[in-house]
Amino acid sequence: MKLKQIIPILEEMAPTAYAEDFDNVGLLVGDVNTTITGILVCHDALETVVNEAVEKNCNLIVCFHPILFSGLKKITGKNYVERAVINAIKNDVAIYAVHTSLDNHKLGVNKILCDTLGLINTKILIPKENFIYKLTTFVPKDNLTTVQKVLFNAGAGGIGNYYDCSFTSAGIGSFTGNNDSNPVIGSQNVFTEVEEIKLEVTFEKHLQNNILKALFESHPYEEVAHEITKLENQHQNIGMGMIGELENEISEINFLQFVKNKVETGGIRHSDFLNKKVKKVAVLGGSGSFAIGAAKAQNADVLITADLKYHDFYQAENTILLADVGHFESERYVKNYIFDYLSKKIRTFAIILSSIKTNPVNYL
């Protein structure tokens, strides 16, 4: 398989459109026309991981964290990022990162952590904003079903757990075509009125080009009247963090001990105990101090996350238990998820899970 044939599979698992604006996801190093001999899945694509890929005949590394996060002005090997990139290029190893594309996915990083902790009734903690658009167009009555189905097939009409969603209302459209027009209904320079249906569908913003292409190809008119509006609605199935419940409530100390064992961390930094049972749990894998307010607003008993600073713990304010389990530890099982996903989708060559420890944090 060529790398360009594998990228759509990775996009299906973690659409790059889901990534945060600050992030750097997708293909970071490599040529899309490269024939892939094997895939090494890892958490961080360090220089040692590139060496492992070469040893195991893998010329594609799929990593969680992007080794290239901000721009490089020089590539001289003076730091771990530059050395990894140089090593990858010298050995013709491609690197593809998923990061916040998978963070924001409803089955991604935070769902994996929820499942690890046995949480039920899970939902997105911080739904993604500015991601839903609405298309409004006007279709002759007899062509409505055709245009509607084509738009649905292009990805329009999804709302939460429902699909093929639309709204229609009847009216009269009018137009007069000039000498250069080629009207499907009526004649040039003749005022014409037609029974039309106003059709409205929502779609995720990254689908806009596909949606418009589908509209123009299926609509009978020479000139297609349409309008696209950005909505303020939150996308309930895409976003950062998750919140769920334990099947049975448990004491705070016992819950943190349970979490410590599950994520295999060397220690948990936490705010003051509130001396109450834990039932409702919010999680955000990786750096999650920005989720404290959302977790409190949804009455979570505890927030499991990482990279909390000294003053972040003050935000608990005796209303929530904050627990920092470690950055790597909160995302520990993500590479296993990627490995399992790719192993099911690709059977023409080896998918290998990296055996190299890339967590830079150690515990005494």
N, C-alpha and C positions, 0 to 999 in steps of 0.2 A: 504493500500500500504506500502511496505517496503521502507526505505530510499533509497536503491540502485535502486529502480524503479523510484524515483523522481529525482535523480541526472542527468540522461540523459535529462530530461525536462529542468532542470536548465542549463545544458550544451548547449542545443539547443538555449536557450535565451542568454546565455553569455558563449561562449566556453572558458575554462580555457587556451587554447592555445593562445588566443588573449591577455592575461594579460601581463603586463610588467614584466621583469625579477626580479625587486626589490620587486614585490608585493607578497601577500600571499592570494591566492583565493582558492575557493573550500570548501571542508568539513574541518572545523577547529576543531570541537568537535563532537563526536558521533560515533555510530556504524552503519554501512551501513545495518545491518540486523534488525535494530529497526523498529517496525511497527509504522507508523506515525498516530497520532490522530488528528493533526491540524497543520497549518503553520501560524506563526506570521511573518509579513513582516515589517521591520524597516530600519532605516538609520544606526543606531549604536546599536550593541548588548550589551548594558550596563547591569549592575546588576539589575537595576529597570525594564528593558525590559524583562530579564529572569523571574523576578517575575510576570510580566504581562502575559508572555507565560504560566506559570504554572497555574495562575488563570483562564486563558481562555482555558485550556486543549489543549494547543499546545506544542508538544514536538519537533518541528523543528522551528528554527528561520532562516529566510533568510534575511540577512542584506546586505547593500551596502558596508560600510566600514568594513574591517576585524578587529575584536577586538584583534586578535593575529597578529601583524604585524612583529615583530622581535621575536627572540627566548626568551623563559623564562628559566632561570636557577633555579628559585625557584617559588613555588606557595604557598605563605603564606598569601595572602589576604592583602598585604601591600599597594596595589594600585588598581585603578579602573579596570585595565585589569585582574589582578589576582582574584579579587573578582567576576568578571563576569564569569570567567572560572570555579572557584570553585562552584559557584551557579548553573551553567549549568550542571556540572558533578553530583553534589549532587541530582539534580532533573531530571536526564536523559533527558536533553534537548540538542538536536543537534544544531550546529551553522554552517551555510553555508554562505560564503561571495562571492560577485561577483565583486566588485570594478573595477579594470582596464580591466577586461574581458568585462564589459559593457561600460567602457569608450571608448574602441577601436572599439566597434561594430557600424556599420553604422546606426543602429536604436536605439542606446543606449543613454547614458548621454547627449551627445552634440546635437543629433538630437531632443531629448526631449526639450532641452533649445531652440533650433532653432524654434521648433514648438510653444513653449510658446511665443516667440517673433514674431511669424508670418513670419519667414524668408522663402524665396523661392529660388529655384535654388541652393540648398545646396550641398556641397561636403566636403570631408575630408580635414582638414587644414594641418595636418602633416601625410602623409601616412606612414604606417609601412614598415620598411626596413628589409632585410634579412629574409623574410618570404615566398618567392616564390622559389621553386625548379623546376628543369626540369628533366624528365626521358627520356632517349634515349634507345630504344631497337630495335631488329631486328627480324622480324616475317616472316615466309613463306607466300608467296602471298595469298594462299588459306585460311589462318587463320587470316588474318588481321582484318576483320570485327568483329570476335568473341573477339579477344584480345582487340581491340579498345573499344568495348561496355562495356566490363567488367571493364576496367580502368576508363571509364567515370562514371560508376555506383559506383565506389569506391571513386569518388570525384576528379578525374583528369580532366584537360581540361577546368577549369574555368578561364576566363580572363575578369575582370570587369563585365559588364552586359551580357556577353556571356558565354555559356557553350558548352560542347562537342567540344572543340577546340583542334586541333592537326595539325601536319604537317607530311607528308609522302614523301618519295623519294625512287625510285626503285634502286636496285643494285644486285650484286651477292655475296652471302656468301659462304665461303669455310670452310671445316673442315675434319679432319681425326680422327675417334674414335679409341682408343686403345682396348686391349683385355677385359677391364672391362667396356667398354661403351655399351650402348643399344640405338643406334641411331634410331630415328623415320624414318629418310630418309637415305638411303645408308646402308653400311655394315661396320663392324669392319675392321680397317686397310686399308680402301679404301678411297682415296682422293675423296671428294664429293663437288660439287658445286650446290647451290640452289638459285632460284630466291627469293630474300627476299625484304621486305619493311622496310626501316628505319622509325620507328615511334617515334615521339617526342611529349610529353605532359607536361604541367606545372601543379603544384599542390601546395597547402599550406603545409608547412613543417610538421605540426603535423599529416598529413595524410600519411606520408611516409610508416609506417608499413602496413597500409591497402592497399596502392598502390602496394607495393612489393608482398604482399600476393596474391592480385588479379592477378598480372602479372604471378607469378609462377604457380598458379592454372589453368590459362587459356592458357598459352603458351604450345605448343606441344613438345618443345625440352626438353631433359633431363637436359641439362645445358643451362641456359638462359643468353645470353650476354646482359648486360645492364649497363647503366652509369647514375649516379645522379649528377647533377650540381646545386650548389647554385647560384641563379641569384641576381644581384644588383638591379633589377627592384623594384620599390615601389609598394605596394599593395594599389590600389586606393580606395578600399572599406573597408579597415581596418586602423585605426589610430586615433591619438589624435586630438581633436578639430574639428570644422567645420567652414565653411565660406559660407555665403549666402547673400541675398539681401532683403531689405524692398521693399514692393510693391510700396511705395511712399516715396521719400526722406523727411527728417524731420530735424529740427534744433537740434543741440547737446543737449541743455538743455531740450527740449521737449522729445527727445529720452531717455535721462537718467531718466527723470521723469516717462516715460512709463515703462522702465525697472524696476525701483524701485517698481512700483505698481505691475508689473507682477510677480516678484520673491519675493515680500513681504519682502524686506529688510529694516532695520532700518536706512540705510544710504549707500551712494556710495562714495568711495574715487576715485578721478579721476585726470588725468593730465590736463594741461592747455587746455582750449577750443581753437579750431583752427578757429572758426568763419566761418565754412562751413557746408553744409548740410551733413547728414548721410544717406548713401544708402547701402554701402557694409559693412557687419558686420561679424566679426570673434568672435567665442565663444570657451571657453574651461572651462568646469565645474571643480571646484576644483582648486588646485594650478597650475597656468598657466603662470608664468613669462617666462618660456622657450619657449612659443609660440609667444612672442612679435616679434621676427625676422621673423617668418613665416607669421604672420599677415601683417607686413609691406611689405614683399616681394610680397604679393598678393594684395597690394594696398587697404587693408581694411581701412575704415574710422574710425573704432572703434574696440577695442578688449574687450569683456566682459569676465572677469575671476575673480580669487580670490587670496588672500594671496600675493599680491604685496608688496614688501618691499620699503623702502624710495628711494633707488637708482634705483629700477626698473622703477620708473616713469620718470626718466631722459631719459630712452631709447625711450620715445615717440618722442623726438627730433623734435617737431613741424611737424611731418608727420602723426601721428595717435593719436586718443584719447584713452587712457587707462582707463578702469573702473573696479574697484574692488568692486564687489557687495556682497562679503561675501562667504565663502566656502560652508556652509550649504545651503545658499540661491541659489547658482548657481546649486546645485544638488537637490533642494527641491522636485521636482516632480518625482524623480527616483523611490522612493518606491511605488508611485502610479502606475508607469509603471509595476514594478515587480508584484504588487498585481493584476493588470488587466490581465497580462500575465498568471499568475498561476491560476487565477480564471477561465479562459477559458480552460486551459489544464487539470485541476484537479477538479472533481466534486464529489468525494467520501467522502470528509470531508471538514471542514471549512478552508477557507483562510481568515485571519484577518489582517487588517491594524493596526499597533501599534498606540496608541493614546498618547504615551509618547513623550514629547519634549526632543530631545537629542542634540539640538544645544547648545554648551557650551558658545557661544558668545551672550552677551546682549548689548542693546543700551540704552543710557540714553535719 
